Amino acid sequence: MADIFEKCRNYKDAKIAMRMGIYGYFQPIESAQGPEVMLGGKKYIMAGSNNYLGLANDPEMKKAALEAVEKYGTGVAGSRLLNGNTKLADNLEAKLAKFKRKQAGLLFATGYQMNLGVVSCLIKKGDYAIVDKLDHASILDGIKMSEGEMVRFKHNDMADLERVLAKIPEDAGKLIIVDGVFSMEGDICPLPDIVKIGKKYGARIMVDDAHATGIIGKTGRGTCEHFGLENGEVDLIVGTCSKTFATVGGFVVGDEDIIHYMRHNARSQIFSASMPPSCIASITKALELIENDTSRRDNLFRLTAKLKKGLEELGYDLGTSTTPILPVHVGSNENCFKMWRALHEMGIFANPVISPAVPPGRALMRLTLMATHTDEHVQKIIDAFAQAGRSIGIIK
Ligand SMILES: Cc1ncc(COP(=O)(O)O)c(C=O)c1O
């Protein structure tokens, strides 16, 4: 008889990496998520966080969370539908919708749950979800939970998008789903072309602005603002509160009727508890800080440009990113693990991304700065990459 646990006992990859001292995951951080973090009593420069604007340890954000704990307690102990709703959550939904130039919004406990709920409640039998090959896993998982079909097109390849759309029955419901900013490569989707092609084939469009919200667009409103497409060209914008908003949660904004339907049909929202009021209060504060002060974003882009220039001058391939996500391509998975270890020894925290998460031979160290880093931090990261890359033979 097959033992359901056999695969667990046979799973060796991570244990081998741990024994070799090249395991760069689940690193236990002992401090706040700032430009420097503590690990095992040692200080590291944090070059691998999604806390882009540095708000996770911001005094105003913490004050907002503490005040919410005082007023509402630590949690709401239930789903919003039945017993876990608060005025704070209703207000934040309205604010997020206004910020994204949409009629209404809906919160979820996490960004992952948001994509599961939004996608699975929209895509029904006979419908098609059309996705970029590099879309986030939560989008793909949402489609797997749905009753419809998934078709994928090559990353940011508009000819391939047309090719797949042309094959779908004309009268089928269609939803094109793309990441605004792709989480590993840091490139931006060609939204104007997607809108044009989507219209031609009668497809609705959904953009995941997890890494774009608060970052791209003149005032940080995301991919639609970046391209000047804020007049209903995109049907749904979704995002997470775990990156720039520096806490946890997910959201979707769109037309009133669509959001009303999701509020009553998205299972990951209905059958799961609300995020705690402290998170909602911090997100509300983050939105206020983003809307009223561009200096954090300006500093983030200035520091990122300096880091990018430094690494490119060393000879590294940084792909086509134009955002604060910098993928430093290092070749094989082995190079990636060696690079992680060398950087770790030099006090740099960065994220190793290996195949199958990226195509074979395209392993990368994913670098992201925060607005609160200093020029000195950036120089130290460049110096560490120079030393590590030369010793491993990735650069000359
Ligand atoms: C594009 C994208 N969508 C959704 C998510 C899920 O968000 P969360 O981690 O907040 O659950 C992520 C997180 O990595 C993401 O990058």
The ligand as a MOL file (V3000), in Angstrom:
LIG
                    3D

  0  0  0     0  0            999 V3000
M  V30 BEGIN CTAB
M  V30 COUNTS 16 16 0 0 0
M  V30 BEGIN ATOM
M  V30 1 C 2.7470 39.4860 -8.1260 0
M  V30 2 C 2.3520 38.9480 -6.7650 0
M  V30 3 N 1.0610 38.7060 -6.5070 0
M  V30 4 C 0.6640 38.2130 -5.3110 0
M  V30 5 C 1.5720 37.9570 -4.3130 0
M  V30 6 C 1.1040 37.3610 -3.0000 0
M  V30 7 O 1.1200 38.3360 -2.0060 0
M  V30 8 P 1.3680 38.0020 -0.4630 0
M  V30 9 O 2.7820 37.5220 -0.3190 0
M  V30 10 O 1.1550 39.3090 0.1980 0
M  V30 11 O 0.3910 36.9730 -0.0510 0
M  V30 12 C 2.9240 38.2230 -4.5260 0
M  V30 13 C 3.9150 37.9570 -3.4560 0
M  V30 14 O 5.0210 37.5990 -3.6240 0
M  V30 15 C 3.3280 38.7320 -5.7890 0
M  V30 16 O 4.6210 38.9710 -6.0380 0
M  V30 END ATOM
M  V30 BEGIN BOND
M  V30 1 1 1 2
M  V30 2 1 2 3
M  V30 3 2 2 15
M  V30 4 2 3 4
M  V30 5 1 4 5
M  V30 6 1 5 6
M  V30 7 2 5 12
M  V30 8 1 6 7
M  V30 9 1 7 8
M  V30 10 2 8 9
M  V30 11 1 8 10
M  V30 12 1 8 11
M  V30 13 1 12 13
M  V30 14 1 12 15
M  V30 15 2 13 14
M  V30 16 1 15 16
M  V30 END BOND
M  V30 END CTAB
M  END
